[in-house]
Amino acid sequence: MTHTAKRARTGPAAVLTWAGLLALAAVLTGCTGHIPFVNGKPRAPEDVIRILPADGAKNVPASTRMEVEVPDGHLESVEVAQIEDARSGRITGKISEDGRRWTPTGGTGRLRLAAKYSVDAVAVDGAGRRSARHTTFTTLIPGHHFIGYVKPEHRSTVGTGMIVSLDFSSPVTDRAAVQRAVKVTAVPAVEVSGHWFGKDRLDFRPEKYWKPGTVVTVDIGLRDVEGSPGVYGSQNKRVRFTVGRSQVSLVDAAGHTMEVRRDGELVSTVPITAGAPKTTTYNGKMVVSELHEVTRMDGRTVGFGGEYDIKDVPHAIRLTESGTFLHGNYWAPEETFGSENVSHGCIGLRDEKGGSASAPAGWFFDRTLVGDVVEVVNSDDKTVAPDNGLSGWNLDWKRWKAGSALPVGSGALRAGR
């Protein structure tokens, strides 16, 4: 009985056992190229190739740093792709000089929210054995979004005083992150800086008025940017506009005149009426933001009582958000213009009921662009606030740049080619 049992263990069963061991050895020494040994035990894939975010991770923030690393040997290839999403794309990266670490490069490294990603990495150890690892993770699905409403309009032609202005639909607490996501470039190149007004408005301008012919591009990359805790941008947009001829008009409230200059040359001196002694017109530089052939002006909408409600004001040009217009006036006697200030703060030019192209107001309206500058001097009033309309030119360059959320050299300033 004992002798027979010993012979049985040296028969076919023993041969199969050795064959199994040989096959297992082949697997572990690289014939199939997967799992090497550590201290006599096979290494798990996550020990051979370490990937962040972790496999199966959920609700990963967009700001999470991606990384692929091997403790020894070197990485041979890494591919990161967005999957199961209409915006699918790849994230490019670079393997370090020692071959042990992969990190994203350029502007492709930021993760998109509400997306699923796959990572496929191949590494080679010191013995030439390959290991491969595949992982997936999903990013956070935000519950709240915000966008920015931008001026001027895409493909518009504007005056040299145009200020790029973004009004955000939700208050921004991380102003640096949001400003970093907005790039304003100009051709020919010029230094441009951002300036914050409160938590929901960001304006951009150069030190001096734009040069005629400049092409300005505004790239808004707010998608997945966390503007405030739990509130993410949902907008990628490009706005491009062209700067037209230069027109700057100087209103002398005391002299009751407006000098209109084109490219520095005096074109015309127009008689005007400005704000009356009790309702004076702001001093300072104001930028045209809207043009209306006809509009209604109701004093109750701008803090007055029922002093006026004119339903058909012709050739109305908005200068401030608070209600300062340069507009046609058909109800005042003709001799008022050039001699008296009778308005409630607006600048009035002579016109006819229904609007006349040949009247001073019509003439000026037809020659005006959004972005043109109207400057008022010699009025018994304060200087218009820089955030009242597009009035940022009333801040000098030093104070303007001080309103940026980014330090000089870190993306606060943008220049074209």
NORGILIN-V163919 format. One record per pair of residues at least 6 apart in sequence whose ideal C-beta (glycine too) atoms are under 7 Angstrom apart, sorted by the first residue. I is the first residue (numbers start at 0). J is the second residue. Records with the same first field share a line. If there is no record, write none. Layout:
I: J + J
//
This chain:
27: 34 + 36 + 41
29: 128
32: 128 + 129
33: 130
34: 41 + 42 + 130
35: 42 + 124 + 128
44: 130 + 132
47: 69 + 122 + 130 + 132
48: 67 + 69 + 120 + 122 + 130 + 132
49: 68
50: 67 + 118 + 120 + 132 + 134
51: 65 + 66
52: 59 + 63 + 136
53: 136
54: 134 + 135
55: 135 + 136
56: 136
57: 137
58: 139
59: 110 + 136 + 137 + 138 + 139
60: 139
61: 109 + 110 + 111 + 112 + 138 + 139 + 223
63: 110
65: 79 + 103 + 108
66: 100 + 102
67: 74 + 77 + 101 + 118 + 120
68: 99 + 100
69: 99 + 122
71: 124 + 125
72: 122 + 123 + 124 + 125
73: 98 + 99 + 122 + 123
74: 94 + 98 + 99 + 101 + 120 + 122
75: 121 + 122 + 123
76: 121
77: 92 + 94 + 101 + 120
78: 119
79: 89 + 90 + 92 + 116 + 118
80: 89 + 116 + 117
81: 87 + 88 + 111 + 114 + 116
82: 115 + 116 + 117
83: 115
84: 114 + 115
86: 111
90: 103 + 107 + 108
91: 103 + 104 + 105 + 107
92: 101 + 102 + 103 + 104
93: 101 + 102 + 104
94: 101
109: 223
110: 138
111: 138 + 223
112: 138 + 139 + 140 + 141 + 223 + 231
113: 138 + 140
114: 138
115: 135 + 137
116: 135 + 136
117: 133 + 135
118: 134
119: 133
120: 132
121: 129 + 131
122: 130
123: 129
141: 231
142: 229
143: 229 + 230
144: 230 + 231 + 232 + 233
145: 167 + 168 + 169 + 226 + 230 + 232
146: 168 + 221 + 232 + 233 + 234
147: 165 + 166 + 167 + 219 + 221 + 234
148: 165 + 166
149: 165 + 217 + 219 + 238
150: 164 + 288
151: 157 + 161 + 240 + 369 + 370
153: 238 + 239
154: 239 + 240
155: 240 + 369
156: 240 + 241 + 243 + 368
157: 240 + 242 + 243 + 368 + 369 + 370
158: 243 + 246 + 287 + 368 + 369 + 370 + 371 + 372
159: 208 + 209 + 211 + 242 + 245 + 370
160: 208 + 286 + 370 + 371 + 372 + 392
161: 209 + 242 + 286 + 370
162: 202 + 204 + 286 + 389 + 391
163: 183 + 202 + 203 + 217
164: 200 + 202 + 389
165: 181 + 200 + 201
166: 199 + 200
167: 199 + 226
169: 226 + 227 + 230
170: 198 + 199 + 227
171: 177 + 198 + 199 + 226 + 227
172: 198 + 227
173: 225 + 226 + 227
174: 195 + 404
175: 404 + 405
176: 224 + 225
177: 201 + 221 + 224 + 226
178: 193 + 201 + 403 + 404 + 405
179: 405 + 410
180: 220 + 221 + 224 + 232
181: 201 + 219
182: 218 + 413
183: 191 + 203 + 215 + 217 + 413
184: 216 + 413 + 414 + 415
185: 191 + 213 + 215 + 414 + 415
186: 213 + 214 + 415 + 416
187: 213 + 415
188: 414 + 415 + 416
189: 205 + 414
190: 205 + 206 + 412 + 414
191: 203 + 204 + 205 + 412 + 413 + 414
192: 203 + 399 + 400 + 403 + 411 + 412
193: 201 + 202 + 203 + 403 + 411
194: 202 + 391 + 399 + 402 + 403
195: 201 + 402 + 404
196: 202 + 386
200: 386
202: 391
204: 391 + 399
206: 396
208: 245
209: 242
210: 242
211: 242 + 243 + 244 + 245
212: 242
213: 242
214: 239 + 241
215: 240 + 242
216: 237 + 239
217: 237 + 238
218: 237
219: 234 + 235 + 236
220: 235
221: 232 + 234
222: 232 + 233 + 234 + 235
223: 231 + 232
224: 231 + 232
225: 231
226: 232
243: 368
244: 261 + 262
245: 261 + 262
246: 259 + 260 + 261 + 371
247: 260 + 372 + 374
248: 257 + 258 + 259 + 373
249: 257 + 258 + 374 + 376
250: 257 + 271 + 273 + 346 + 373 + 374 + 375
251: 376 + 377
252: 273 + 280 + 340 + 375 + 377 + 378
253: 377
254: 377
255: 270 + 271 + 272 + 337 + 338 + 340
256: 268 + 269 + 270 + 271 + 337
257: 269 + 271
258: 265 + 268
259: 266 + 267 + 269 + 363
260: 266
269: 348 + 359 + 363
270: 336 + 337
271: 336 + 346 + 347 + 348
272: 328 + 331 + 335 + 336 + 339 + 340 + 341 + 342 + 347
273: 280 + 340 + 342 + 346 + 378
274: 280 + 340 + 342 + 343 + 344 + 378
275: 340 + 341 + 342
278: 343 + 344
279: 344 + 378 + 379 + 380
280: 323 + 344 + 346 + 375 + 378 + 380
281: 319 + 323 + 375 + 378 + 380 + 381 + 382 + 383
282: 375 + 376 + 378 + 380 + 381 + 382 + 383
283: 374 + 375 + 382 + 383 + 390 + 393
284: 372 + 374 + 390 + 392 + 393
285: 318 + 319 + 323 + 373 + 383 + 388 + 390
286: 370 + 372 + 388 + 389 + 390
287: 316 + 318 + 367 + 368 + 369 + 370 + 371 + 373
288: 317 + 369 + 388 + 389
289: 317
290: 316 + 364 + 367 + 369
291: 315
292: 314 + 354
293: 311 + 312 + 313 + 354
294: 312 + 315
295: 309 + 310 + 312
296: 307 + 309 + 312
297: 308
298: 304 + 305 + 306 + 307 + 308 + 343
299: 305
301: 321 + 322
303: 343
306: 343
307: 343
312: 326 + 327
313: 327 + 329 + 350 + 353 + 354 + 360
314: 326 + 327 + 350 + 354 + 360 + 361 + 364
315: 324 + 326
316: 324 + 325 + 326 + 364 + 367
317: 324
318: 324 + 325 + 373 + 388
319: 383 + 387 + 388 + 390
320: 387 + 388
321: 387
323: 344 + 345
324: 345
325: 345 + 346 + 348 + 373
326: 345 + 347 + 360
327: 348 + 350 + 354 + 358 + 360 + 361
328: 347 + 348 + 349 + 350
329: 350 + 351 + 352
331: 341 + 347
333: 349
335: 341
336: 349
348: 359 + 360 + 363
349: 358 + 359 + 360
350: 358 + 360 + 361
351: 358
354: 361
355: 361
356: 365
382: 393
383: 390 + 393
384: 390
385: 391 + 393 + 394
391: 399
403: 411
405: 411
//
